[in-house]
């Protein structure tokens, strides 16, 4: 998979964040080895919602 930001290589990664409302601390996503961009299902969903809202 290529990074949408820089075109670099994206790799699967187990990531850690502060405990959120779902109770999870660890989550899985993909991270770019070049620029550090991180994508997971929540990020992609939020970006899609934002793009749809800006069109309307």
Residue, then its C-alpha position, 0 to 999 in steps of 0.5 A: x500500500x502506498x501512502x496517500x500523503x507522500x507515496x511512501x511504503x505503508x506497513x501494518x502496525x500495532x499502535x498505542x493511544x490514550x484510553x478512549x471511550x471504547x476502553x481500548x489503548x492499543x489499536x491496529x492501523x498502517x503507518x508510512x515508513x517515510x513521513x509517519x502518516x497513520x491510518x486506521x478505520x476511525x481516521x478513514x471514517x472521519x476523513x470521509x465524513x469531513x469530505x462529505x460535509x464539505x461538499x454539501 
